[in-house]
Amino acid sequence: MLARGGVIAYPTEGVWGLGCDPLNKRAVERLLALKERPWQKGLIVALANEGVADTLLRTLPQDRKNAIKATWPGPNTWLVPHDDLWPSWVTGESDFIACRLSAYAVVRDLARAAGGAIISTSANPAGQVPAMTAQAVRQYFGRSVDFIMPGRVQGLQKPSVIRHGLTGETLRE
């Protein structure tokens, strides 16, 4: 489904997520339309493993790499410089990309299936409460989502924390 440009819904640590291949512009545009989210805001990518994470963190000072890696795997998203390695339909108008290495095997496996990273944004239209169940995903999106994975959220009860990779500043609790 991901290789064909599909948009899927899947459980994460805290809420249901919407995802697709981040390098497939058409899939990302579909996902953004479903969420009613402007592309300029950018999206979070969940990473498959530490090797992919190391590529994203390579230009950071060692102390910042260490601080980020100390929170992974887990529900922690970090904004790190993307150095033009990621397309604007993922990063938005920012010089940073939001990334995380999930502790939930389902998310890591999906990222691996998508080639190393998958879009990981909450499954809800902009301004609405994130879906906590597959049923809530269906209520929001009906048949517009190509596949809803079986499973449940891990119980965090909220989206991941977002921090700035260069400063450590918390941007979303």
C-alpha positions as CSV (number, residue, x, y, z in Angstrom):
1,M,0.0,0.0,0.0
2,L,2.8,2.4,0.9
3,A,4.7,1.6,-2.3
4,R,1.6,2.4,-4.3
5,G,1.2,5.8,-2.8
6,G,-1.4,4.9,-0.3
7,V,-2.4,6.8,2.9
8,I,-2.8,4.5,5.9
9,A,-3.9,4.9,9.5
10,Y,-2.0,3.2,12.3
11,P,-1.7,3.1,16.0
12,T,1.2,4.9,17.7
13,E,2.3,5.3,21.3
14,G,-0.4,7.8,22.1
15,V,-2.8,8.5,19.2
16,W,-3.7,7.1,15.9
17,G,-1.5,8.3,13.1
18,L,-1.9,8.9,9.4
19,G,1.1,8.0,7.3
20,C,2.5,7.6,3.8
21,D,5.8,7.4,2.0
22,P,7.4,10.8,2.7
23,L,9.1,10.8,-0.7
24,N,5.9,10.3,-2.6
25,K,4.6,13.9,-3.2
26,R,1.2,12.8,-4.4
27,A,0.7,10.6,-1.3
28,V,1.7,13.5,1.0
29,E,-0.6,15.9,-0.8
30,R,-3.5,13.5,-0.3
31,L,-2.6,13.1,3.4
32,L,-2.5,16.9,3.8
33,A,-5.8,17.3,2.1
34,L,-7.4,14.7,4.4
35,K,-6.1,16.6,7.4
36,E,-6.9,20.0,5.9
37,R,-3.4,20.9,6.9
38,P,-1.3,23.5,4.9
39,W,1.9,22.1,3.5
40,Q,3.8,25.0,4.9
41,K,3.6,23.6,8.5
42,G,5.6,20.5,7.6
43,L,5.1,17.0,8.9
44,I,6.7,14.6,11.3
45,V,8.6,11.6,10.0
46,A,9.0,8.4,12.1
47,L,12.3,6.6,11.5
48,A,12.9,2.9,11.0
49,N,16.1,2.6,13.1
50,E,19.1,4.3,14.6
51,G,21.0,4.2,11.3
52,V,18.4,6.4,9.6
53,A,18.4,8.6,12.7
54,D,22.2,8.9,12.5
55,T,21.9,10.3,9.0
56,L,19.6,13.0,10.1
57,L,21.7,13.9,13.2
58,R,25.0,13.9,11.4
59,T,25.6,17.7,11.4
60,L,24.6,18.3,15.0
61,P,27.2,18.8,17.7
62,Q,27.9,15.6,19.7
63,D,26.3,16.9,22.9
64,R,23.0,17.5,21.0
65,K,23.2,14.1,19.3
66,N,23.6,12.5,22.7
67,A,20.7,14.5,24.2
68,I,18.4,13.4,21.3
69,K,19.5,9.8,21.3
70,A,18.9,9.6,25.1
71,T,15.2,10.1,24.4
72,W,15.0,7.5,21.6
73,P,13.3,5.2,21.1
74,G,10.3,6.8,22.6
75,P,7.5,9.3,21.9
76,N,9.9,12.2,21.4
77,T,10.0,14.3,18.2
78,W,13.0,16.5,17.5
79,L,13.4,19.3,15.0
80,V,16.8,18.9,13.3
81,P,18.3,20.7,10.3
82,H,17.3,18.9,7.1
83,D,20.2,20.3,5.1
84,D,18.0,20.1,1.9
85,L,17.9,16.2,2.1
86,W,14.1,16.2,2.5
87,P,11.5,17.7,0.1
88,S,9.6,20.8,1.0
89,W,6.3,18.9,0.9
90,V,7.6,17.2,4.1
91,T,9.5,20.0,5.8
92,G,7.2,22.8,4.9
93,E,8.7,26.2,5.0
94,S,11.2,25.2,7.7
95,D,14.9,24.6,7.6
96,F,14.2,21.7,10.0
97,I,12.6,18.3,9.8
98,A,10.5,16.9,12.7
99,C,11.6,13.3,13.3
100,R,11.3,10.6,15.9
101,L,12.3,7.1,16.6
102,S,9.3,5.3,18.1
103,A,9.5,2.7,20.8
104,Y,6.5,1.1,19.2
105,A,7.5,-1.7,16.8
106,V,4.5,-1.2,14.6
107,V,5.7,2.4,13.8
108,R,9.3,1.3,13.2
109,D,8.1,-1.6,11.0
110,L,6.0,0.7,8.9
111,A,8.9,3.2,8.5
112,R,11.1,0.3,7.4
113,A,8.4,-0.8,4.9
114,A,8.3,2.8,3.5
115,G,12.1,2.8,2.9
116,G,13.4,4.1,6.2
117,A,10.8,6.7,7.2
118,I,7.1,7.2,7.2
119,I,4.9,10.3,7.7
120,S,3.6,10.2,11.2
121,T,0.9,12.8,11.9
122,S,-2.1,12.5,14.1
123,A,-5.2,11.0,12.5
124,N,-7.6,14.0,12.7
125,P,-8.7,16.9,10.6
126,A,-7.0,20.2,11.6
127,G,-8.4,21.6,14.8
128,Q,-10.1,18.3,15.8
129,V,-9.1,15.9,18.6
130,P,-6.7,13.2,17.5
131,A,-8.3,9.8,16.9
132,M,-7.7,7.3,19.8
133,T,-9.3,4.3,18.1
134,A,-9.7,2.8,14.6
135,Q,-13.4,3.6,14.8
136,A,-12.6,7.3,15.4
137,V,-10.4,7.2,12.3
138,R,-13.3,5.8,10.2
139,Q,-15.6,8.5,11.6
140,Y,-13.1,11.3,10.5
141,F,-12.1,9.9,7.1
142,G,-14.5,7.2,6.1
143,R,-13.1,5.4,3.0
144,S,-10.7,8.2,2.1
145,V,-7.9,6.3,4.0
146,D,-6.6,3.4,1.9
147,F,-5.9,1.1,4.9
148,I,-6.5,1.1,8.6
149,M,-4.1,-1.2,10.4
150,P,-5.4,-3.4,13.2
151,G,-4.2,-2.6,16.6
152,R,-4.4,-0.1,19.5
153,V,-2.4,2.8,20.7
154,Q,0.1,2.1,23.5
155,G,-1.6,4.3,26.1
156,L,0.4,7.5,26.1
157,Q,-2.9,9.4,25.6
158,K,-1.3,12.3,23.7
159,P,0.9,13.0,20.7
160,S,4.7,13.0,21.0
161,V,6.6,15.8,22.7
162,I,8.3,18.1,20.2
163,R,11.7,19.7,21.0
164,H,14.2,21.8,19.1
165,G,17.3,19.7,18.3
166,L,19.7,22.6,18.6
167,T,18.5,24.2,21.8
168,G,16.5,21.4,23.6
169,E,13.6,23.8,24.0
170,T,10.2,22.1,24.3
171,L,7.8,23.3,21.6
172,R,4.9,21.0,22.4
173,E,4.2,19.1,25.6
